Amino acid sequence: MKSDFSEFPLQRSAPFKEWSPSIHYAQIQRMPAGVLPQRRIYDFELLYVSQGQAATTMLGQRYELSAGELIFLPSGVLHQNEAASTPDTRFLGIHFDFFDEQDIQTEADMIVDEEHVQERRFAFEAVADAFEPLSGNPVYTPPLACVQLMEQLVHEFTMRPPGYELACKSLMLQILLHLLRLQKSRSQWLASQHDGRLLELVEEIERRPAEGWTNALIAERLGLSIDHAAKLFKQLVGLPPGEYVHSIRHREARRLLRETDLTIERIGEQVGYAGIHYFSRLFRKHEGISATEYRKLSRVL
């Protein structure tokens, strides 16, 4: 008997102390341009686009994703993913459940065989009183700190040093908290009368991170005081304007280090830092390694 798709995702109200996520799969991969088959999964997936563009069709809606965005794919919900960039798109994917309720041995165990549906295997989405379900608005633009946690989780899951299960559980809880807080900030921001102008400005910062985005300039563009503009900005993205600009520049610098052969100095200039020493110091502060070391490591991985 096939499932009634309308009942998914299954949800369970639970205090945070009962959240105990287990990781079933965590990997960075490149996918050639094309549409993947429709599917359902027994667990949940965070699918983050680190390079290129992608799209997901789910519940009658098409979500288009750019680099730096992720989509939350719920258990039991029919969806279809697409790598929309030529020649390929780079993804970071994490499969997990909220309550350590699944025994996943292979990747195939995560995918629903519609001819032999195992009803009891569908995982429950945890819902806390203070937040809306993550599945309610599935597209997120995670802050830099959250992206770094996801990358660290992939490293732990791939290398599997002693205690990696505990590390992965801890990292996943932090990732979920980032997304929940981001969702709450986004909900508060939507009620703001300045929402449209603020969203346009944030998108412009992402397109042109090298511009001189000072707090004063952002406030002037919004027609608000510096303090009020900074408050609304933080409600939207979870970071003050200056920190957000730095995070976007850093994200672009990482991309250029991975994908181009530009010099470190040229990359610094291209993302908005005129001095190579200042750029190098900031990069090491964020990553813990130099830009040159990051480039070498990213090409090994």
C-alpha positions in Angstrom: 0.0 0.0 0.0 1.4 3.4 -1.0 1.6 6.3 1.4 -0.7 9.3 1.3 1.9 11.9 0.3 -0.2 14.7 1.9 0.5 13.4 5.4 4.2 14.1 5.2 6.4 15.2 6.7 5.5 13.5 9.9 6.2 15.8 12.9 6.7 15.4 16.6 6.7 18.2 19.2 9.8 17.7 21.4 11.9 19.8 23.8 15.4 20.4 22.6 16.8 18.0 25.2 15.1 15.2 23.3 16.7 16.1 19.9 19.4 13.6 19.1 20.3 13.7 15.4 22.2 10.9 13.7 24.0 11.4 10.5 23.5 8.9 7.7 25.4 10.5 4.9 27.6 13.7 4.5 29.5 14.4 1.4 30.6 17.1 -1.1 30.0 16.2 -4.7 29.9 17.6 -8.2 26.9 16.8 -10.4 26.7 17.4 -14.2 23.9 19.6 -15.5 20.7 17.7 -15.6 17.4 16.7 -13.9 17.5 13.9 -11.4 14.6 11.4 -11.0 11.8 12.2 -8.6 12.3 10.5 -5.3 11.2 10.4 -1.6 13.6 9.8 1.3 13.0 8.1 4.6 15.2 10.6 6.5 15.9 14.3 6.0 18.5 16.1 3.9 20.2 19.5 3.9 21.3 20.1 0.3 23.6 23.1 0.2 24.8 24.6 -3.1 28.4 25.6 -2.8 29.1 26.4 -6.4 26.8 26.9 -9.4 23.0 26.8 -9.4 20.4 24.2 -8.7 16.6 23.8 -8.4 14.2 21.6 -6.5 10.6 21.0 -7.4 8.5 20.0 -4.4 4.8 20.2 -3.4 4.0 21.9 -6.7 6.6 24.7 -6.3 10.0 25.1 -8.0 12.7 26.5 -5.8 15.7 27.9 -7.6 18.9 27.9 -5.6 22.1 29.9 -6.1 25.5 29.3 -4.5 25.3 29.9 -0.8 21.7 28.6 -0.4 20.4 25.3 0.9 17.1 23.5 0.8 15.7 21.4 3.6 14.2 18.2 2.0 11.7 16.5 4.4 11.1 12.8 4.9 8.3 11.3 2.8 7.9 14.4 0.6 8.2 13.8 -3.2 10.8 16.1 -4.8 13.0 16.4 -7.8 16.4 18.0 -7.8 18.2 19.5 -10.7 21.8 20.6 -11.3 21.3 23.8 -13.3 24.8 24.9 -14.0 27.1 23.9 -16.9 29.2 21.9 -16.8 28.3 21.0 -13.2 27.1 22.1 -9.8 28.9 21.5 -6.5 26.7 20.3 -3.6 27.2 19.6 0.1 24.6 17.0 1.2 23.8 15.9 4.7 21.2 13.1 5.4 20.1 12.8 9.0 17.2 12.2 11.4 16.2 14.2 14.5 15.7 11.4 17.0 18.4 8.8 16.2 15.6 6.5 15.1 17.0 5.0 11.8 19.5 2.3 11.0 20.9 3.3 7.7 23.5 0.9 6.3 23.8 2.1 2.7 22.7 5.1 0.6 20.0 3.0 -0.9 18.4 2.6 2.5 17.6 6.3 2.5 15.6 6.2 -0.8 12.0 5.0 -0.8 11.2 2.2 -3.2 7.6 3.2 -4.1 6.7 -0.4 -5.0 7.8 -1.6 -1.5 7.2 1.3 0.9 8.2 0.7 4.5 5.7 3.0 6.3 7.4 2.7 9.7 10.7 3.9 8.5 9.7 7.5 7.7 11.5 9.7 10.2 9.8 12.4 12.3 10.6 16.1 12.0 11.3 17.6 15.4 9.2 20.7 16.2 9.9 23.0 19.2 7.4 25.4 20.7 9.6 28.5 20.1 10.0 27.9 16.4 8.1 27.0 13.2 9.0 23.6 11.6 12.1 23.9 9.3 10.1 22.3 6.5 7.6 25.3 6.5 9.9 27.5 4.4 12.6 25.1 3.1 15.1 27.5 1.5 17.8 29.1 3.7 20.9 31.2 3.2 23.0 30.0 6.1 25.5 32.3 7.6 29.2 31.6 7.2 29.5 30.0 10.7 26.8 27.5 9.7 28.5 26.6 6.4 31.8 26.0 8.3 29.9 23.7 10.7 28.5 21.7 7.7 32.0 21.4 6.1 33.4 20.3 9.4 30.7 17.7 9.7 31.5 16.3 6.3 35.1 16.1 7.3 34.3 14.2 10.5 31.9 11.8 8.7 34.4 11.2 5.9 37.5 10.7 8.0 35.8 9.0 10.9 38.3 9.6 13.7 37.6 8.2 17.1 34.5 9.8 18.5 33.3 11.1 15.1 29.7 10.1 15.9 29.6 12.4 18.9 31.2 15.2 16.9 28.7 14.8 14.1 25.8 14.9 16.5 27.1 18.0 18.2 27.8 19.7 14.9 24.3 18.8 13.5 22.6 20.3 16.6 24.5 23.5 16.1 23.6 23.6 12.4 19.9 23.1 13.2 20.0 25.9 15.7 21.5 28.2 13.1 18.7 27.4 10.7 16.0 27.8 13.4 17.2 31.2 14.4 17.6 32.3 10.9 14.0 31.2 10.2 12.8 33.2 13.2 14.7 36.3 12.2 13.3 35.9 8.7 9.8 35.7 10.0 10.2 38.8 12.1 11.8 40.7 9.1 8.9 39.8 6.8 6.6 41.9 9.0 8.9 44.9 8.5 7.6 47.7 6.3 11.1 47.9 4.8 11.3 44.2 3.8 11.4 44.7 0.0 14.1 47.4 0.0 16.2 45.5 2.5 16.0 42.2 0.5 17.0 44.0 -2.6 20.0 45.6 -0.8 21.1 42.2 0.6 20.9 40.7 -2.8 23.0 43.6 -4.2 25.6 43.0 -1.5 25.8 39.3 -2.6 26.2 40.3 -6.2 28.8 43.1 -5.6 30.6 42.3 -2.3 33.7 44.4 -3.3 31.7 47.7 -3.0 32.3 49.9 0.0 29.4 48.7 2.1 29.6 50.7 5.3 26.9 50.9 7.9 26.4 54.6 6.8 25.9 53.7 3.2 23.5 50.9 4.0 21.5 53.2 6.2 21.4 55.9 3.5 20.2 53.3 0.9 17.4 52.3 3.2 16.5 55.9 4.2 16.9 55.0 7.9 19.2 55.9 10.8 22.3 53.9 11.1 21.1 52.1 14.3 17.7 51.3 12.9 19.1 50.0 9.6 21.6 47.8 11.4 18.8 46.4 13.6 16.6 45.5 10.7 19.6 44.1 8.8 20.5 41.8 11.6 16.9 40.6 11.9 17.1 39.4 8.3 20.4 37.7 8.0 21.4 37.0 11.6 24.5 39.2 11.5 25.3 42.9 11.7 25.9 44.6 8.3 29.7 44.7 8.7 30.0 41.0 9.7 27.6 40.0 6.9 29.7 41.9 4.3 32.8 40.2 5.5 31.1 36.8 5.4 30.0 37.3 1.8 33.5 38.5 0.8 35.0 35.5 2.5 32.6 33.1 0.8 33.5 34.6 -2.6 37.3 34.5 -1.7 36.9 30.8 -0.9 35.2 30.2 -4.2 37.9 32.0 -6.2 40.6 30.1 -4.4 38.9 26.8 -5.3 37.9 27.6 -8.8 40.5 30.0 -10.3 44.3 30.4 -10.5 44.1 34.1 -9.6 46.9 35.3 -7.2 46.0 35.7 -3.5 46.5 39.5 -3.9 44.2 39.7 -6.9 41.5 37.7 -5.1 41.7 40.0 -2.1 41.2 43.0 -4.4 38.4 41.4 -6.3 36.4 40.7 -3.1 37.0 44.2 -1.7 40.3 44.2 0.3 43.0 46.4 -1.2 45.9 45.2 1.0 47.1 41.6 0.7 48.2 41.5 4.3 44.8 42.6 5.6 43.1 40.1 3.4 45.5 37.3 4.4 45.1 38.1 8.1 41.2 38.0 7.9 41.3 34.8 5.9 43.4 33.0 8.4 41.2 34.3 11.2 38.1 32.8 9.6 39.7 29.5 8.4 42.5 28.8 10.8 44.8 28.3 7.8 46.3 30.7 5.1 44.6 31.3 1.8 47.4 29.4 0.1 47.0 26.4 2.4 43.2 26.5 1.8 43.7 26.4 -2.0 45.9 23.4 -1.7 43.6 21.5 0.6 40.5 22.3 -1.4 42.1 20.8 -4.5 43.1 17.7 -2.6 39.6 17.1 -1.4 
